Amino acid sequence: MLLSVSGLPVYEIEHIARMFYRDLLVREGVARPKPGDVLEPTTRHREAVLCDGLIAVRAGRRRILAALRTPQGAFVQTMPRPEEKELEFALCRLLYGLLCSRTGSRPPWGVLTGVRPVRLVHELWEKGADDASVTSHFTGRCLVTPQKTALALATAHAQQPVIARLPRRSCSLYIGIPFCPSRCSYCSFVSRTIGREQALVQPYLDKLCTEVEHTVKIIRELGLRLCTVYIGGGTPTAISAAQLRQLMGTVRRCVDLASLEEYTVEAGRPDCTDEEKLAVLLEYGATRISINPQTFSDEVLAAIGRRHTAQAILDCYATARRVGHKNINMDLIAGLPRDTVEGFERSLRQTISLGPENITVHTLTLKRASNLVIEHARDEYEDVAAMVEKNRLLPEAGYAPYYLYRQKGTLQNLENTGFTKPGFAGLYNIYIMEELHTIFSTGAGGSTKLKAPGGDRIERIFNYKYPAEYIAGFDTILERKKRIGEFYGRYLDPETSC
Ligand code: SF4
């Protein structure tokens, strides 16, 4: 399929088309259509013709004429004094409607293409909307289904008390371990296979500890309140128990653990997470861990390149409970290769029966860097919406949605949703997904997201991507952190401490 656009913002339009056609080709600013093209762009009018010429939009001086030609006939809509954003939005709605009728598919988030649909609920509330107006905005204007609208609203309601009590000068700290026991086929992260990169692990860890100390010192000097610490990856438990002690010992030395709201460590994979490591996490102050089955099907585990069985996940979970972990998250993924709707439901029921405090259901995301895209360019993912629909089992089992986000490249443009038992919402997840405060990121592949206190301004500081680059360029990483002080210097009033 060819999408051709001239003189118009293309990003959102392309995104809508990609929900229906993953192999979409995009061409911008076509000046001379070739035989076979259906576009005749002019410079007198801003004009776009999309998808086999079935949509044409023209911006005149005062009006837009948006014509949609379908097999049933033409639809024309006019708008006075069009703003470019409105033009783009109208195009998106038109294109969405056309492609729904043409393909028979109806992506449930409508034309809401953003990563954070729940943010829109908060924004509408801030403007004075009540739940009924939010619902009509989502379903009427954005063409979101009533089910997804209700999910976004429920999630926003769960977040409200967390947002209300967040201190103005708060922040969180992320610590990245970019090593895993093996590479999953769907992974697009920078993570390295630990067996092959063993020589890098200790030097990496030494630098990482230095960066953590340096960063916490900056946080203290700025008078910020550190609310949560999150050690993620990769797979943090891929490093040895002694190395975990070194890293978490550094955190314990420089952070007042008693004042933290939450301290999470991802113990993602059972093939590298043993009793000793689980005990270390507890001993060094972690209050929440994540053990991530992704699926309880041995066949699917093998298909995604995991070298462990479903039984190993059950054993790991039982060990974590035995050593004393009281707050455990488990991740599942809908849409994995070789999985079925029934298989996904079995995994979900199995997870629920274990009773973890949080269950997070992701939808498979296909990114260019993943082996799955490289090796398996195929279309066996139609069932993914039916899998995600099984999430309704979670509220029935006492879990409520508390954070929700989407990623580009997610199958059928579906969402990832974190569910929680009452009182166990993972705070770091809410803070990062709703961009509520600064997240200081340490380690390879990390990016610090500076958020202005009381404002919307966001600036990023990037670390090097891969462990070897991180070690070699470490001085530059510390140098870049000077921007943190400069950023806060513009927003914090030293006299009033706010
Ligand atoms: S465990 Fe996570 S980070 Fe590691 S390879 Fe698998 S998907 Fe990637």
Residues whose N, C-alpha, C, O or C-beta is under 5 A from the ligand:
A	BS01	SF4	C180 S182 R183 C184 C187 F189 S191 G233 G234 T235
